Amino acid sequence: MDLIVAADRNCAIGKKGDLLYSLPEDMKYFRAKTLGKTVVMGQRTLESFPGGKPLPKRTNVVISDDPAFTPDGVVIVRSFAELFAEIAKYPADEVMLIGGGSLYNALPDYCTRAYVTLIDAETEGADTFIPDFSRREGWSLESVSEPLETGGYTIRFAVYLNHNVKIFA
Ligand SMILES: NC(=O)c1ccc[n+]([C@@H]2O[C@H](COP(=O)([O-])OP(=O)(O)OC[C@H]3O[C@@H](n4cnc5c(N)ncnc54)[C@H](OP(=O)(O)O)[C@@H]3O)[C@@H](O)[C@H]2O)c1
């Protein structure tokens, strides 16, 4: 499994259930990296999509412990044990963790790569953050793109590699 996320200078990724920035080039990158794959997310990330609908052309796996939450078009899992059993059905390099904060913080070390869009900005009042992969033990920077401008911000696409991937037990 890999993860993909867009984070600002403070490792902030969200505020009040929404994204912090609108970045068309990052949306394209996210689409290219996830199309045809299995995307894993928490309930609140699914709810943040337009109409609360799953992402098309991808298998959407959603973790939620709310028995009343039974959306159409997604595979629901109720625990990490169920999540790990579900994603074991797919090739590891075709599973992408796409958020949100709870899963990026609970599961990063099960991921081989972190595709992190680095946004050269900061926003007051952000309430959701990711680990800082540039300082995380066992991780190193594999590549980073040239800066590019999108939506009024400068971004770079970084890839961090985990040298000690945890195995689902
Ligand atoms: N910038 C980015 O790239 C990016 C990407 C995705 C999301 N986001 C942002 O991140 C924010 C959402 O993140 P979030 O942390 O609030 O929510 P989240 O991780 O998307 O979803 C949390 C939900 O998942 C459930 N869950 C988590 N772990 C579970 C487990 N082990 N077993 C059962 N259920 C589990 C939680 O249940 P409980 O509440 O019962 O624990 C909760 O309902 C939004 O602001 C969104 O826009 C940003």
The ligand as a Gaussian input file, in Angstrom:
#p B3LYP/6-31G(d) Opt

LIG

0 1
 N       -5.039000      17.189000       1.897000
 C       -5.324000      15.933000       1.609000
 O       -4.632000      15.322000       0.769000
 C       -6.467000      15.245000       2.283000
 C       -6.823000      13.953000       1.902000
 C       -7.898000      13.326000       2.555000
 C       -8.587000      14.000000       3.561000
 N       -8.204000      15.263000       3.887000
 C       -8.905000      15.993000       4.952000
 O       -8.837000      15.241000       6.158000
 C      -10.001000      15.533000       6.953000
 C      -10.671000      14.238000       7.314000
 O       -9.810000      13.483000       8.147000
 P      -10.351000      12.870000       9.522000
 O       -9.202000      12.346000      10.281000
 O      -11.243000      13.875000      10.165000
 O      -11.327000      11.711000       9.041000
 P      -11.082000      10.351000       8.199000
 O       -9.776000       9.744000       8.572000
 O      -11.373000      10.585000       6.760000
 O      -12.298000       9.464000       8.711000
 C      -12.460000       9.218000      10.071000
 C      -13.578000       8.164000      10.184000
 O      -13.001000       6.869000      10.014000
 C      -13.346000       6.084000      11.134000
 N      -12.232000       5.230000      11.538000
 C      -10.917000       5.571000      11.597000
 N      -10.188000       4.528000      12.054000
 C      -11.075000       3.525000      12.309000
 C      -10.932000       2.189000      12.804000
 N       -9.725000       1.685000      13.133000
 N      -12.029000       1.420000      12.915000
 C      -13.249000       1.924000      12.594000
 N      -13.449000       3.184000      12.118000
 C      -12.370000       3.961000      11.988000
 C      -13.591000       7.089000      12.246000
 O      -14.432000       6.537000      13.212000
 P      -14.357000       7.111000      14.735000
 O      -14.728000       8.553000      14.650000
 O      -15.329000       6.286000      15.482000
 O      -12.947000       6.905000      15.178000
 C      -14.260000       8.226000      11.515000
 O      -15.639000       7.956000      11.302000
 C      -10.875000      16.450000       6.101000
 O      -10.626000      17.792000       6.443000
 C      -10.391000      16.168000       4.692000
 O      -10.641000      17.228000       3.793000
 C       -7.163000      15.892000       3.284000

